[in-house]
Amino acid sequence: MTPPNIVQRAVESGLKVIAICDHNSTVNTVAVQQAAGSALLVLIGMEITTAEEIHVLGYFPDASAARRVAIEVQATLPAVTTQMLERFGHQWIMDADGQILGEESRMLAAATQLTLSETVQLIHQHQGIAVAAHVNRPSFSVISQLGIFPQQSGLDAIEIFTRRIQPADLKMIMAIGLPVWGASDSHFPDDIGSIRTRLAVEDTTFDEWCLAVKRQQGRSIGDA
C-alpha cells in the first residue's frame, strides 16, 4: 500500500475519487496526493479510534487542517514499544515514490483518549466531515460498541463496509436519517475499488464532495 501502488490500482479500477484514512495519522496523505497528480482526487482523511474504541472517519479540506487534528489525536496515544512493533509491524512514513522516510513514533493501532463526542467536535473544529465507519461490522463501530446509534452524535454521515448487507440491517441504518454510502476499507491493493459509491457532483473537489455529503445544490452521494 505505497502511494504509487494505491494510485495505480485506483486508476486501473476506474475510480475518480479516493480517500486516504490511515489509523490515527495523516502523515502519508500528501504523498498519495502528489503521486496522484491530476489523475484522481485524493481526499485527506483519518480513521480515529475513540476512547470507546469506535472508528470515526474524518475528512478534511487540506493537509494543514488534517495535521492539526492528527497532532491532538496522537498526543493521547502511547509511544511505540518493541512489543507493539512486533505485533503490529512498522508504521512507515513514505514519499510520493514509495520511498521510506521514517516511522511514526506513536502507536497508531491504539485507542485515543477522545470520546466519540470529543472526536466529532475536533473534526468539525477543523472544517472536517465526521463519518461513522463501517457501522455494520461487529467491532469498532458505533453500533457494536454502544449498542445503539445515538441521535445526538453529531456525525454527518454513515459508511457501510459492504453492500451485501441484510435488508433489515440496511433499513435500520437508513432510518437513522444520515447520508449512507459503501466503501472498501482497503488494507491491500486488491481491495481498492472492490466497493464503490456514485457521486453526483459537478467537479472532483473537496467542496463538491462536501455538497454531495450534505445533499445540497443538487449534489448527492450513495443514491445510485
N, C-alpha and C positions, 0 to 999 in steps of 0.2 A: 504493500500500500504506500509506495513512494509517490510524490507529487506527479511525476511524468506518467507513471503507470495508471494512476487514478484518472488523469485527464484522457489518456489514450483509450482506456476502457469506456469512459463516459461518452466520448465522441463516437466510438465504434458502435455503442448502443443507441445512438441517435438522440441522446439527451441534450437539452438546451440549457438546463439549469441544474446544478447540484449544490449541495451544502456540505461543508466540512464541519463536523460536530464531534471533535475529539473529546474524550472524557476529561472534564475539569481543566481544559487547556485550549488555547487558541494559537499556540506558537507556530504551528505548521500551516495555518490557513493562508497566509500571504504567499508562501511558497507555491501552494496549489494555484492561487490566482495568477501568479507570474507564469507558472507552467502552462496555464490555460490560454493566456493572452486573450485574443478575441474569439477563440473557438467556442466558448460557452461561458455563461455566468456562473461564478463560484461565490455562493453566499458564505459569509463568515459566521460560523456558529460555534456553539459549545454545548456539550451534554453534561449538565451539572447534576451531581448526586447530592440530594438534600440530606439533612440530618435524619430524616425518616427513611432514607435510602430509596427515595423517589427520583427517577431520572426526569429532568426537565430540560428541554431544548431551548436555548436562547439564540436568536438570530439577530445580527447587529448591522447597522448601516455602514460601518467601516472598521478597519483594523484597530484604530485608536480606541473607539468605544469598547470593542471586544476585549482589548488588552487591559483596559481599566477594570472591567468586570473580572477578568482572569486573575488579576493581582489580588483582588479582595477574596475571591474563591480560594486561591492557593494559600493565602495567609492562614486559612483554617485547616490545611491538610498537613499530615505528618511528613517528615523528611523521609527520603528513601533509605531503607535499610538493606543489608545484604540478604536477609530472609525474604523481604518483599521482592527484591530483584530476581532472586532465584525462582520465585513463584510466578511473577507476572511478566518477567522479561524486561528488556531495555525500553526506555522511553525516549526514542531518538528525536532530535531536532534536525530538520533537513532543509536544504535549499531547493530551488526550483528544479535542479537537475537530479535530485535524489541523493546528493552527497551529504554525509553526516557532519553536522556542525557541532553537536554536543548532545547532552542529555538533560531532561527535566530533573530537578532536584527534589521535587515533592511527589508523594505517592498519589498518582492520578486515579488509581482504582479505588481509593478510599472515599468514604462519605465526608462531606464537608460538615461544618457546624452550623450551616444556614438552614433554617426551616423552609418548608415549601413557601410559606407566605413571604419570608425574607428573600428567598431566591427570586420569586416573581417580581417583587418590588425592586430588587437590584437590577434585573434585566430591564424593567421599564424605566428606571432612573437613567439608563444609558441609551434610551430610544430604541430598545430592542423589542422583539416579539417573543412572548413566552408560550411554549407549547408543551403539553403533556405527552411524553414519549411513550411509544408502544404500549398503549393502555390495555391492550388485550393480552399482554404477556403475563404469566403467573408470578413474576417477580420484578421488582424495581419499577413498578408503575404506580400511578396514583391509586388505582382501584385495588391492586394487590396489597399495597402497604397500608392503606387507610380503610379498606373495605367499602368505601363509597367514593364518589366524585363530589367534593364539597362545592356547593353552589357559589360560595364566595371566594373561590380560589384565586380569582384574578387572572387566570390563564386565558390566553387569546384563542387557542385552537387545540385540536387533539390529533395526534398521529396514531395510526394503527399500523402494526407490523406487517400484516398481510391482508389481502382481500379475501382469502379463503377463511372466512370467519363465520361462525354460526349466525343465522339470521336473527335469533333472539338477542345475541350479544351486540350485533350491529345496531339493531333497533334501540337497545338501551343506550348505546353510545351516542347515536344520533339524537336521542331525546334530550341529551344534556343541553343541546342548543348551540354548540360551538361549531365552527368550521372543522371538518374532518377530512384527512387525506391519508393515503398509504405511502409508505417509504420502505426501502430495502434494508435500512440499518446495516449497511455494508461494512463488514470487517475484513473481507477478502475481495480481490479484484473481480472474481467471477460473480459476486453478489451484485455488483453495480449494474443498475438498470433492470434487475430482476422484478422489481415493483416500481411503478412509476405513476405519477399523478398529472392530470391535464390541467394546465393553467390557461385562463382566458385573460390575456394581457395584450397591451399594445407594443411593449418592448421588453427586452430582458434586462431589467434593472431592479435594484433592491426596492425602490419606491413603487414600481409597478407590482412587484411581488407582495408588498405590504397592502396595496389596494386590493389585490386578489384575496388575501387572507381576510381582510375586513369586508369583502364583498361591496366595495364602493365603486362608483362611477362605471358600472357595467362590468367590472372585473370579477373573476371568481376563481376558486381553486377546488379541485376534487369533485366537480359537478358532472363529470363525464367519465 
